[in-house]
Amino acid sequence: MQNYHKLRPINRDELYKLIATARGKEPADFLIKGGTVINVYTGELMVANVAVKGRHIAYLGNDDCMVGENTEVVDAAGQYLCPGYIEPHAHPFQTYNPVTLVEKVMTLGTTTLVCDNLFFFMAMNDEELAKLWQELATLPVKLLWSARLDPQTFSRSRMERFDPQTIKRLLNFVMVRQVGELTDWPSLVAGREQMLDNVITAGRIGKRVEGHAPGASVRTLNALAAGGVSADHESITGEEALRRLRLGMYATLRHSSLRPDLPRLVKELLSEGANFSRVMITTDGVTPPSMRHGFTDAILRLAMQAGLPPVEAYRTATLNPAVYYGMDDELGGIGPGRLADILFLNKLDNPTPVKVMAEGRWVADGGRPLIKLPVPAWQDYHITPVTGTTAGLTPRDLVPKVRETKSTTAFFPLMHLANPVITRQRDMELPVRNGFIDITGQKGLIYAALLNRDGEWVTNGLLSGFADNLEGMACSNTITGDILALGYDPFAMLQAVVRMYDMGGGLVITEKGQNIFELPLPLGGIMSPAPLDELIDRCSTLYEILAKRGHTHYDLLYTLLFLSATHLPEIRLSPGGVISVKDKKILLPTRKLGNNIQL
C-alpha cells in the first residue's frame, strides 16, 4: 500500500550488477549491436550498441566489452531502435479485457498503458481491486491505472463509492498514476467538497489530475488548471489544444474509433508553430473494428503523415508521457537505468515494430506474441457471467407508459442520436394505445429501455437516428452496468434480452423470431475472453449487420455504452429515469418492475 515511486524497484545486488555491466566488468544478457537509436532525449539518430542486464538497459554507446560467454548478441544493423510506446489513456474493457488487449498491443510496440479503472472499481471492493492490480502488474507490459472520481452516470448512491478515504487508499499504490478522467468536472468548478478533497489528496501524494472538458472555453480551462487539472484529451481542434498548452496543461491528442481527430490536430498545431514537448497521443479506448489498423503504431503513422517529424512523433508516445507521469527515470527512452522496452523498426517512418523487447524479454516477433500471458481467475474478482431470470418480464415492460390511460396521443421526450454519442431532445406527439406509446408506422423510431440488473426498475424511452429497421437488440455493455434493450418490436426486444441472459451477458440481435447475431461477453457482461483478432472480425460483422438495418453512425459499441452515460449531451436513459443532462432534471421517472421479476 505504500506509495513507492519505482514501478520496478531493484535491490542492491541488481543495482551493482547493472553498474558493473555498464563498466564492462559484468557480462550483459543482451548486446544489441549497431542499431540506429532514436534518441528522444536529444533528437538524434545515433548508431550505437545497447547492453541489457536483467530488466534494465545498462549501457548505450560504442563499446562491446560487456559481451560474455552467455551474452546474446543481436545484430540490429539497418534497424531503428525506439523506446516502447506508452498509451497514456486506455480503457481496457471495450469488449476485450486487459490481458487480451496487452497480448495484442505488445506485438504492435505498446509496452505501457495507463488504464481507466471505472469498471473494475465498481465491480469489486478495494482489497479485490488491489489484488487484481498486483496480479496484472506481473505482466511484462506495464498496466498502470487512473482512479476515477465519479461514476459517469447520474446516481447519488453511486457517488458514495468515490469517498476521499477510498481514493486516498487507491492513490497510495504505485500502479495508480493519476485521478480522472474528470467527466464530472463541473463539480470541481462548483466547489463540491468531495471532488475538491479528492483532487487535493491527489496533489499531496504527487499524482496527476486528468480532465475531460470537451469544448471548454478559456475561462473554464483556467478554472480547471487552477483546480489542479494537468492534462486533457478532449481537444477537437488545434485551437482547443493550444488553449490547454498555453495554460500549462498537457494536451493529449486523440485518434480513437469515436474521435478520429489526430491528423487535423497535428496539422493545425504545426501551422501555429506549437511546441510539442507537452503533447501526448492516445487511442482513447478504441473499439475492436478500428484496431484492424493497429494501435499506438497506427496513430504515430498518422501523425507523421500529417507532417510531424518522426523523432517528434515518437516523443509524443514515449518520453512525453513518461515525463508527465513522473516515470522518465524508468520509461520513455533508451538510456542506462531505464527498463529495456525496445522496439526494432525497419524504417524510421514505419512505427510498427518487427521485434519487441519488454523489460529485457523478447515478447513479440513479426507481429506474433512470443510469450503466453497468465489470465486472472476472473471469478475471484466478481467478474462473472450476467445471471438471472426474465420470468415475469413482459414486452409491455419495454414500452413507455403514459400517465393518462384514456389519452389517444401524448407528447414524449424523444432521444435523437445526432452522432455516435450525442443525443438531442425532440418532444414528439405520438399515438397511445391502451396506455402505452405506440410507434407503429413511425419510421426511424425505436423503443429504448434500460433494465436494472436486479430487476427492480426499468427506464423507458424512445430513440431516433439509431436504425430504421431494427426489430430487437439487447446489450449488457452499458456505462451503468444495466441492460439496454432496443427495437421497434417489444416481443423481439424481450427475446433478445432472454437470449442475452442465456449467454451470460453480451449483445444479441433478434429478427423474425431468430437470433441473427450473438456476441458473448461473459466477463461481467462487458468483456470477452476471446483473442482480440477474433473480436475485430466479430465486431466488424456486427457493424455491417446494423448498417444494413439503417444504422449510419460509425462507432456502434460506444453508442450502446453511452446511451446511459450522463456526462454527454443532451438526454439519456439513467437509473433515475429519462434525464436532461444539463439540468439533471428527470423528464420521465423509472417504472418499478413486478416483485416476481429477477433479472
C-alpha positions as CSV (number, residue, x, y, z in Angstrom):
1,M,0.0,0.0,0.0
2,Q,3.0,2.4,0.4
3,N,3.5,4.8,-2.4
4,Y,6.9,3.7,-3.7
5,H,7.9,5.7,-6.8
6,K,9.6,2.9,-8.8
7,L,7.5,0.6,-11.0
8,R,10.2,-2.0,-11.0
9,P,12.4,-1.4,-7.9
10,I,15.7,-3.2,-7.8
11,N,17.8,-4.5,-4.9
12,R,21.4,-3.8,-4.0
13,D,22.8,-6.8,-5.9
14,E,20.8,-6.0,-9.0
15,L,21.9,-2.3,-8.9
16,Y,25.6,-3.2,-8.6
17,K,25.4,-5.7,-11.5
18,L,23.8,-3.0,-13.6
19,I,26.6,-0.6,-12.8
20,A,29.2,-3.3,-13.4
21,T,27.8,-4.2,-16.8
22,A,27.9,-0.5,-17.8
23,R,31.7,-0.6,-16.8
24,G,32.3,-3.8,-18.7
25,K,33.0,-5.7,-15.5
26,E,29.9,-7.9,-15.7
27,P,28.5,-9.7,-18.8
28,A,25.3,-8.3,-20.3
29,D,22.4,-10.5,-21.0
30,F,21.9,-8.9,-24.4
31,L,24.1,-6.7,-26.6
32,I,22.0,-5.1,-29.3
33,K,24.7,-4.1,-31.8
34,G,24.8,-1.4,-34.5
35,G,21.2,-0.3,-34.5
36,T,20.2,3.3,-35.1
37,V,18.9,4.6,-31.8
38,I,16.0,7.1,-31.9
39,N,17.4,9.3,-29.1
40,V,14.2,11.0,-27.8
41,Y,16.4,13.0,-25.3
42,T,18.5,14.8,-27.8
43,G,16.5,14.3,-31.1
44,E,19.5,12.5,-32.6
45,L,19.6,9.3,-34.7
46,M,22.7,7.6,-33.4
47,V,24.3,4.3,-34.4
48,A,25.2,2.6,-31.1
49,N,25.3,-0.6,-29.1
50,V,22.7,-1.2,-26.3
51,A,23.5,-3.5,-23.4
52,V,20.8,-5.1,-21.4
53,K,21.1,-6.6,-17.9
54,G,18.1,-8.2,-16.3
55,R,15.1,-5.9,-16.9
56,H,17.2,-2.8,-17.5
57,I,19.4,-1.1,-20.0
58,A,23.0,-0.9,-18.7
59,Y,24.8,0.8,-21.5
60,L,24.4,3.0,-24.6
61,G,27.5,3.7,-26.7
62,N,30.1,2.2,-29.0
63,D,31.8,-0.3,-26.6
64,D,31.1,-4.1,-26.6
65,C,33.4,-5.0,-23.6
66,M,30.3,-6.3,-21.7
67,V,29.9,-9.3,-24.0
68,G,30.4,-12.5,-22.1
69,E,30.1,-16.2,-22.9
70,N,26.3,-16.2,-22.4
71,T,25.5,-12.8,-23.8
72,E,23.0,-12.9,-26.7
73,V,24.4,-10.6,-29.4
74,V,21.6,-9.1,-31.5
75,D,22.7,-7.7,-34.9
76,A,20.5,-4.6,-35.4
77,A,22.4,-3.0,-38.3
78,G,20.0,-1.3,-40.6
79,Q,17.2,-1.2,-38.0
80,Y,16.0,1.7,-35.8
81,L,15.7,1.2,-32.1
82,C,12.8,3.0,-30.5
83,P,11.6,3.1,-26.8
84,G,8.4,1.1,-26.1
85,Y,5.3,3.1,-26.7
86,I,3.2,4.4,-23.8
87,E,-0.6,4.7,-24.1
88,P,-1.5,7.4,-21.6
89,H,-5.3,7.0,-21.6
90,A,-6.6,3.4,-22.2
91,H,-10.0,1.9,-21.5
92,P,-9.1,-1.8,-21.3
93,F,-12.6,-3.2,-21.4
94,Q,-14.1,-2.4,-24.8
95,T,-15.3,-6.0,-25.3
96,Y,-11.6,-7.0,-24.9
97,N,-10.1,-7.4,-21.4
98,P,-6.8,-6.2,-20.1
99,V,-4.9,-9.4,-20.8
100,T,-6.2,-9.8,-24.4
101,L,-5.5,-6.2,-25.0
102,V,-1.9,-6.5,-23.8
103,E,-1.5,-9.7,-25.9
104,K,-2.4,-7.7,-29.0
105,V,-0.8,-4.3,-28.4
106,M,2.6,-5.6,-27.3
107,T,3.1,-7.1,-30.7
108,L,2.5,-3.5,-32.1
109,G,5.0,-1.8,-29.8
110,T,2.9,-0.6,-26.8
111,T,4.7,-1.7,-23.6
112,T,3.0,0.6,-21.1
113,L,-0.7,1.5,-20.7
114,V,-2.3,3.9,-18.2
115,C,-5.8,2.5,-17.8
116,D,-9.2,3.6,-16.7
117,N,-10.3,1.7,-13.5
118,L,-14.0,2.5,-13.6
119,F,-15.5,-0.9,-14.4
120,F,-13.2,-2.8,-12.0
121,F,-13.7,-0.2,-9.3
122,M,-17.5,-0.5,-9.4
123,A,-17.4,-4.3,-9.7
124,M,-15.2,-5.1,-6.6
125,N,-14.1,-3.9,-3.2
126,D,-10.8,-2.2,-2.6
127,E,-8.9,-5.4,-1.5
128,E,-10.0,-7.3,-4.5
129,L,-9.1,-4.4,-6.8
130,A,-5.6,-4.1,-5.2
131,K,-5.1,-7.9,-5.7
132,L,-6.1,-7.7,-9.3
133,W,-3.7,-4.7,-9.9
134,Q,-0.9,-6.6,-8.3
135,E,-1.6,-9.7,-10.4
136,L,-1.7,-7.8,-13.6
137,A,1.5,-6.0,-12.6
138,T,3.4,-9.2,-13.2
139,L,2.9,-8.8,-17.0
140,P,5.9,-7.6,-18.9
141,V,3.7,-4.9,-20.4
142,K,3.0,-2.4,-17.7
143,L,-0.6,-1.9,-16.8
144,L,-0.9,1.3,-14.8
145,W,-4.1,3.0,-13.6
146,S,-6.2,6.1,-13.3
147,A,-8.6,6.4,-10.4
148,R,-12.0,7.8,-11.3
149,L,-13.6,10.4,-9.1
150,D,-17.2,10.0,-10.5
151,P,-19.3,7.2,-11.9
152,Q,-20.0,8.8,-15.3
153,T,-23.8,8.4,-14.8
154,F,-26.1,10.4,-12.6
155,S,-26.6,8.5,-9.3
156,R,-26.2,9.9,-5.9
157,S,-25.9,6.5,-4.3
158,R,-23.0,5.5,-6.6
159,M,-21.0,8.6,-5.6
160,E,-20.5,7.1,-2.2
161,R,-18.0,4.7,-3.7
162,F,-15.8,7.7,-4.5
163,D,-15.3,8.9,-1.0
164,P,-11.9,10.6,-0.2
165,Q,-10.6,7.8,2.1
166,T,-11.2,5.2,-0.7
167,I,-9.5,7.4,-3.3
168,K,-6.5,8.0,-0.9
169,R,-6.0,4.3,-0.4
170,L,-6.0,3.8,-4.2
171,L,-3.6,6.6,-4.9
172,N,-1.1,5.1,-2.5
173,F,-0.5,2.3,-5.0
174,V,2.5,2.9,-7.3
175,M,0.4,1.5,-10.2
176,V,-2.0,4.4,-9.8
177,R,-0.6,7.4,-11.6
178,Q,-3.4,9.9,-11.5
179,V,-7.1,10.6,-10.8
180,G,-9.5,11.1,-13.7
181,E,-10.7,11.4,-16.2
182,L,-12.9,14.1,-14.6
183,T,-16.2,13.7,-16.5
184,D,-17.9,15.5,-13.7
185,W,-15.6,18.5,-13.8
186,P,-18.5,20.9,-13.1
187,S,-18.5,19.5,-9.6
188,L,-14.8,20.7,-9.2
189,V,-15.6,24.1,-10.6
190,A,-18.7,24.4,-8.4
191,G,-16.7,23.6,-5.3
192,R,-18.3,20.3,-4.4
193,E,-16.5,19.2,-1.2
194,Q,-15.9,15.5,-2.2
195,M,-14.4,16.4,-5.5
196,L,-12.2,19.1,-4.0
197,D,-10.9,16.8,-1.3
198,N,-10.1,14.1,-3.8
199,V,-8.2,16.5,-6.0
200,I,-6.3,17.8,-3.0
201,T,-5.4,14.3,-2.0
202,A,-4.0,13.5,-5.4
203,G,-1.8,16.6,-5.3
204,R,-0.5,15.8,-1.9
205,I,0.5,12.3,-3.0
206,G,2.1,13.7,-6.1
207,K,-0.4,12.2,-8.6
208,R,-1.7,13.8,-11.7
209,V,-5.3,15.0,-12.4
210,E,-6.7,14.4,-15.9
211,G,-9.6,16.4,-17.2
212,H,-12.4,15.7,-19.6
213,A,-13.7,19.0,-20.8
214,P,-14.9,18.9,-24.5
215,G,-15.4,22.4,-26.0
216,A,-14.2,24.1,-22.8
217,S,-13.7,27.9,-23.0
218,V,-10.5,29.6,-22.0
219,R,-12.3,30.7,-18.8
220,T,-13.4,27.2,-17.9
221,L,-9.9,25.8,-18.7
222,N,-8.4,28.4,-16.4
223,A,-10.7,27.3,-13.6
224,L,-9.7,23.7,-14.2
225,A,-6.0,24.4,-14.4
226,A,-6.3,26.4,-11.2
227,G,-8.0,23.4,-9.7
228,G,-5.1,21.1,-10.4
229,V,-6.1,19.6,-13.8
230,S,-2.8,18.9,-15.6
231,A,-3.9,17.3,-18.8
232,D,-6.9,16.9,-21.1
233,H,-7.6,14.7,-24.1
234,E,-10.8,16.4,-25.4
235,S,-9.4,18.9,-27.9
236,I,-11.1,18.5,-31.3
237,T,-9.4,21.5,-32.9
238,G,-5.8,22.8,-32.9
239,E,-7.0,26.0,-31.2
240,E,-8.5,23.9,-28.3
241,A,-5.3,22.1,-27.9
242,L,-3.3,25.4,-27.9
243,R,-5.7,26.7,-25.1
244,R,-4.5,23.8,-22.9
245,L,-0.9,24.2,-23.7
246,R,-0.9,27.9,-23.1
247,L,-2.2,27.3,-19.6
248,G,0.5,24.8,-18.7
249,M,-1.6,21.7,-19.3
250,Y,-0.5,18.7,-21.4
251,A,-2.6,18.3,-24.5
252,T,-3.3,14.7,-25.3
253,L,-4.2,14.4,-29.0
254,R,-6.7,11.7,-29.6
255,H,-7.3,9.4,-32.5
256,S,-10.0,6.9,-31.4
257,S,-12.7,5.0,-33.1
258,L,-15.1,7.6,-31.7
259,R,-13.0,10.7,-32.3
260,P,-10.5,10.3,-35.2
261,D,-9.1,13.8,-34.8
262,L,-5.3,13.4,-34.8
263,P,-4.3,14.4,-38.3
264,R,-6.2,17.7,-38.1
265,L,-4.9,18.4,-34.7
266,V,-1.3,17.9,-35.7
267,K,-1.6,20.0,-38.9
268,E,-3.3,22.9,-37.0
269,L,-0.7,22.8,-34.2
270,L,2.2,22.7,-36.7
271,S,0.7,25.7,-38.6
272,E,0.7,27.7,-35.3
273,G,4.4,26.7,-34.7
274,A,3.4,24.9,-31.5
275,N,5.9,23.3,-29.2
276,F,5.2,19.5,-28.9
277,S,7.1,18.9,-25.7
278,R,3.9,18.8,-23.7
279,V,1.9,16.8,-26.2
280,M,0.9,13.2,-25.9
281,I,-1.2,11.0,-28.2
282,T,-3.9,8.4,-27.3
283,T,-6.2,5.8,-28.9
284,D,-8.7,6.5,-26.0
285,G,-10.4,3.1,-25.7
286,V,-10.5,2.3,-29.4
287,T,-13.2,-0.4,-30.2
288,P,-12.1,-3.6,-32.0
289,P,-13.0,-2.8,-35.6
290,S,-10.6,0.1,-35.7
291,M,-7.8,-2.0,-34.3
292,R,-7.6,-3.8,-37.6
293,H,-5.3,-0.8,-38.5
294,G,-3.1,-1.1,-35.4
295,F,-2.8,0.7,-32.0
296,T,-0.3,3.4,-31.0
297,D,1.7,2.5,-34.0
298,A,-1.2,3.3,-36.3
299,I,-1.7,6.8,-34.8
300,L,2.0,7.5,-34.9
301,R,1.9,6.8,-38.6
302,L,-1.0,9.2,-39.0
303,A,0.9,11.9,-37.0
304,M,3.9,11.6,-39.3
305,Q,1.7,11.6,-42.4
306,A,0.2,14.9,-41.1
307,G,3.7,16.4,-41.1
308,L,5.1,15.8,-37.6
309,P,8.8,14.9,-37.9
310,P,9.4,11.3,-36.9
311,V,11.5,11.9,-33.8
312,E,9.0,14.4,-32.5
313,A,6.2,12.0,-33.2
314,Y,7.9,9.2,-31.3
315,R,8.4,11.6,-28.3
316,T,4.6,12.0,-28.0
317,A,4.3,8.3,-27.4
318,T,7.4,7.7,-25.3
319,L,9.3,10.5,-23.5
320,N,6.5,13.0,-23.1
321,P,4.0,10.6,-21.3
322,A,6.9,9.3,-19.2
323,V,7.8,12.8,-18.1
324,Y,4.1,13.7,-17.5
325,Y,3.6,10.7,-15.2
326,G,6.9,11.1,-13.4
327,M,8.3,7.8,-14.8
328,D,11.1,9.1,-17.1
329,D,13.8,7.6,-14.9
330,E,12.4,4.2,-15.8
331,L,10.5,4.6,-19.1
332,G,10.2,6.7,-22.3
333,G,13.8,6.4,-23.7
334,I,16.7,4.2,-24.5
335,G,19.3,5.0,-21.8
336,P,21.1,3.5,-18.9
337,G,18.9,2.7,-15.9
338,R,15.7,2.6,-18.0
339,L,13.6,-0.5,-18.4
340,A,14.6,-2.4,-21.6
341,D,11.4,-1.7,-23.5
342,I,12.9,-1.6,-27.0
343,L,11.3,-1.7,-30.4
344,F,13.0,-2.8,-33.6
345,L,11.8,-0.8,-36.6
346,N,12.7,-1.5,-40.3
347,K,12.1,2.2,-41.3
348,L,12.1,5.4,-39.4
349,D,8.6,6.3,-40.7
350,N,7.1,2.9,-40.1
351,P,6.3,2.7,-36.4
352,T,5.1,-0.9,-36.5
353,P,7.9,-3.0,-35.0
354,V,9.3,-6.2,-36.4
355,K,10.5,-7.3,-32.9
356,V,9.6,-6.2,-29.4
357,M,11.6,-6.5,-26.2
358,A,9.8,-5.6,-22.9
359,E,11.7,-5.5,-19.7
360,G,14.6,-7.4,-21.2
361,R,12.5,-10.2,-22.6
362,W,11.6,-10.9,-26.2
363,V,7.8,-10.7,-26.3
364,A,6.9,-10.4,-30.0
365,D,8.4,-11.1,-33.4
366,G,6.8,-10.4,-36.8
367,G,3.5,-9.3,-35.2
368,R,3.2,-12.5,-33.2
369,P,3.5,-12.9,-29.4
370,L,6.4,-15.0,-28.1
371,I,5.1,-15.5,-24.6
372,K,1.9,-16.7,-23.1
373,L,0.3,-14.3,-20.7
374,P,-1.3,-15.6,-17.4
375,V,-5.0,-15.0,-17.2
376,P,-6.6,-13.9,-13.9
377,A,-9.2,-16.1,-12.4
378,W,-11.8,-13.5,-13.1
379,Q,-14.5,-15.1,-10.9
380,D,-12.3,-14.3,-7.9
381,Y,-12.9,-10.7,-8.7
382,H,-16.6,-10.9,-9.2
383,I,-16.1,-10.7,-13.0
384,T,-18.6,-13.4,-13.8
385,P,-21.4,-14.0,-16.3
386,V,-24.5,-12.0,-16.0
387,T,-27.1,-14.1,-14.2
388,G,-30.8,-14.0,-13.5
389,T,-34.2,-14.8,-15.0
390,T,-36.6,-12.8,-17.0
391,A,-39.6,-14.7,-15.6
392,G,-42.4,-12.2,-15.2
393,L,-41.0,-9.7,-17.7
394,T,-43.4,-8.8,-20.5
395,P,-43.0,-7.0,-23.8
396,R,-45.0,-4.1,-22.3
397,D,-42.4,-3.5,-19.7
398,L,-40.1,-2.4,-22.6
399,V,-42.6,0.2,-23.9
400,P,-43.1,3.7,-22.4
401,K,-46.3,4.0,-20.4
402,V,-48.3,7.3,-20.2
403,R,-50.0,8.6,-17.1
404,E,-53.3,9.4,-18.6
405,T,-54.6,6.0,-19.9
406,K,-57.6,7.5,-21.7
407,S,-55.4,9.7,-23.9
408,T,-55.1,8.8,-27.6
409,T,-51.9,10.8,-28.1
410,A,-49.2,12.1,-25.8
411,F,-46.1,14.3,-26.1
412,F,-42.9,12.3,-25.3
413,P,-39.3,13.4,-24.8
414,L,-37.6,11.7,-27.6
415,M,-33.8,11.0,-27.7
416,H,-32.4,11.7,-31.2
417,L,-29.0,10.3,-31.9
418,A,-27.1,13.2,-33.7
419,N,-23.8,11.3,-33.9
420,P,-22.4,8.2,-32.3
421,V,-22.7,9.6,-28.8
422,I,-24.5,12.9,-28.7
423,T,-28.3,12.9,-28.3
424,R,-30.7,15.8,-28.8
425,Q,-34.1,16.1,-27.2
426,R,-37.1,16.3,-29.5
427,D,-40.5,16.3,-27.9
428,M,-42.9,14.5,-30.2
429,E,-46.7,13.8,-30.1
430,L,-47.3,10.1,-30.6
431,P,-50.2,7.7,-30.6
432,V,-51.2,6.0,-27.4
433,R,-52.7,2.5,-27.3
434,N,-54.1,1.0,-24.1
435,G,-52.0,3.4,-22.1
436,F,-48.7,2.8,-23.9
437,I,-46.8,4.8,-26.6
438,D,-47.4,3.1,-30.0
439,I,-44.7,3.7,-32.6
440,T,-46.3,1.5,-35.3
441,G,-45.6,3.2,-38.7
442,Q,-43.2,5.7,-37.2
443,K,-40.2,5.2,-39.5
444,G,-36.8,5.5,-37.7
445,L,-38.3,5.4,-34.2
446,I,-37.5,2.6,-31.8
447,Y,-38.1,1.8,-28.2
448,A,-35.2,2.1,-25.8
449,A,-35.3,0.5,-22.4
450,L,-32.7,0.4,-19.6
451,L,-33.4,-2.6,-17.4
452,N,-32.0,-2.8,-13.9
453,R,-29.9,-5.9,-13.4
454,D,-31.5,-6.6,-10.1
455,G,-35.0,-6.5,-11.6
456,E,-36.2,-3.5,-9.6
457,W,-36.9,-0.9,-12.3
458,V,-36.9,-0.1,-16.0
459,T,-36.3,3.3,-17.6
460,N,-38.4,3.6,-20.8
461,G,-37.5,5.9,-23.6
462,L,-37.8,6.4,-27.4
463,L,-34.8,6.8,-29.7
464,S,-34.5,8.1,-33.3
465,G,-31.5,8.3,-35.5
466,F,-30.2,4.8,-34.5
467,A,-31.7,2.4,-37.1
468,D,-34.7,2.3,-39.4
469,N,-35.3,-1.4,-39.3
470,L,-34.2,-3.0,-36.0
471,E,-36.7,-5.5,-34.6
472,G,-34.9,-6.3,-31.3
473,M,-31.5,-5.9,-29.7
474,A,-30.2,-6.4,-26.1
475,C,-26.8,-5.4,-24.8
476,S,-25.2,-5.7,-21.3
477,N,-22.2,-3.5,-22.2
478,T,-23.5,-0.2,-20.7
479,I,-21.9,2.5,-18.6
480,T,-24.3,1.8,-15.7
481,G,-24.0,-2.0,-15.9
482,D,-27.7,-2.4,-16.6
483,I,-29.3,-4.0,-19.6
484,L,-30.1,-2.0,-22.7
485,A,-33.0,-3.2,-25.0
486,L,-33.7,-1.5,-28.4
487,G,-36.0,-2.1,-31.2
488,Y,-39.4,-1.4,-32.8
489,D,-40.9,-4.8,-31.7
490,P,-41.2,-5.3,-27.9
491,F,-41.5,-9.1,-28.5
492,A,-38.2,-9.2,-30.4
493,M,-36.6,-7.0,-27.8
494,L,-37.7,-9.4,-25.0
495,Q,-36.4,-12.4,-27.0
496,A,-33.0,-10.7,-27.3
497,V,-32.9,-9.9,-23.6
498,V,-33.7,-13.6,-22.7
499,R,-31.0,-14.8,-25.0
500,M,-28.5,-12.3,-23.7
501,Y,-29.1,-13.7,-20.2
502,D,-28.8,-17.3,-21.5
503,M,-25.3,-16.3,-22.8
504,G,-24.2,-14.8,-19.5
505,G,-24.1,-11.3,-21.0
506,G,-23.2,-9.8,-24.3
507,L,-25.1,-8.5,-27.4
508,V,-27.9,-10.1,-29.3
509,I,-29.9,-9.1,-32.4
510,T,-33.2,-10.7,-33.0
511,E,-35.2,-10.7,-36.2
512,K,-38.2,-12.7,-37.4
513,G,-38.0,-14.9,-34.4
514,Q,-34.3,-15.8,-34.9
515,N,-31.2,-14.6,-33.1
516,I,-29.3,-13.4,-36.1
517,F,-26.2,-12.2,-34.2
518,E,-24.6,-13.0,-30.9
519,L,-21.5,-11.6,-29.2
520,P,-21.0,-13.3,-25.8
521,L,-19.4,-11.1,-23.1
522,P,-19.3,-13.4,-20.1
523,L,-16.8,-11.4,-18.2
524,G,-19.1,-9.1,-16.2
525,G,-21.3,-8.5,-19.3
526,I,-18.8,-6.2,-20.9
527,M,-15.7,-8.2,-21.7
528,S,-14.8,-11.3,-23.7
529,P,-12.0,-13.8,-23.1
530,A,-11.6,-14.2,-26.9
531,P,-8.4,-13.1,-28.6
532,L,-8.6,-9.5,-29.9
533,D,-8.2,-10.6,-33.6
534,E,-11.3,-12.7,-33.2
535,L,-13.2,-9.7,-31.7
536,I,-12.1,-7.5,-34.5
537,D,-13.7,-9.8,-37.0
538,R,-16.8,-10.4,-34.9
539,C,-17.5,-6.7,-34.1
540,S,-16.9,-5.8,-37.7
541,T,-19.7,-8.2,-38.7
542,L,-21.9,-6.6,-36.0
543,Y,-21.3,-3.1,-37.6
544,E,-22.2,-4.5,-41.0
545,I,-25.4,-6.0,-39.8
546,L,-26.6,-2.8,-38.2
547,A,-25.6,-0.7,-41.2
548,K,-27.9,-2.9,-43.4
549,R,-30.7,-2.0,-40.9
550,G,-30.2,1.7,-41.2
551,H,-27.5,2.5,-38.7
552,T,-25.5,5.3,-40.2
553,H,-23.1,6.2,-37.4
554,Y,-19.5,4.9,-37.2
555,D,-18.9,3.6,-33.6
556,L,-21.8,1.4,-32.6
557,L,-20.3,0.0,-29.4
558,Y,-19.7,3.4,-27.9
559,T,-23.3,4.4,-28.8
560,L,-24.6,1.5,-26.8
561,L,-22.2,2.1,-24.0
562,F,-23.1,5.8,-23.6
563,L,-26.9,5.9,-24.0
564,S,-26.9,5.7,-20.2
565,A,-23.9,8.0,-19.6
566,T,-24.9,11.3,-18.2
567,H,-21.7,13.2,-18.9
568,L,-22.6,13.8,-22.5
569,P,-25.4,15.9,-24.0
570,E,-28.3,16.0,-24.1
571,I,-30.9,13.5,-23.0
572,R,-30.2,10.0,-21.6
573,L,-31.5,6.9,-20.0
574,S,-30.4,6.7,-16.4
575,P,-31.1,4.7,-13.2
576,G,-33.3,7.6,-12.2
577,G,-35.3,7.8,-15.4
578,V,-35.0,9.7,-18.7
579,I,-32.8,12.6,-17.8
580,S,-32.0,16.0,-19.2
581,V,-28.2,16.1,-18.7
582,K,-27.6,19.8,-18.4
583,D,-30.0,20.5,-15.5
584,K,-30.2,16.9,-14.2
585,K,-34.0,17.0,-14.5
586,I,-35.8,13.7,-14.7
587,L,-38.2,14.0,-17.6
588,L,-39.7,10.6,-17.1
589,P,-39.1,8.5,-14.0
590,T,-38.3,4.9,-13.9
591,R,-41.1,2.3,-13.5
592,K,-40.9,-0.4,-10.9
593,L,-41.0,-3.9,-12.1
594,G,-43.0,-6.7,-10.5
595,N,-41.7,-8.4,-7.4
596,N,-41.6,-11.7,-9.2
597,I,-39.1,-10.5,-11.8
598,Q,-35.4,-11.2,-11.0
599,L,-33.1,-10.2,-13.8
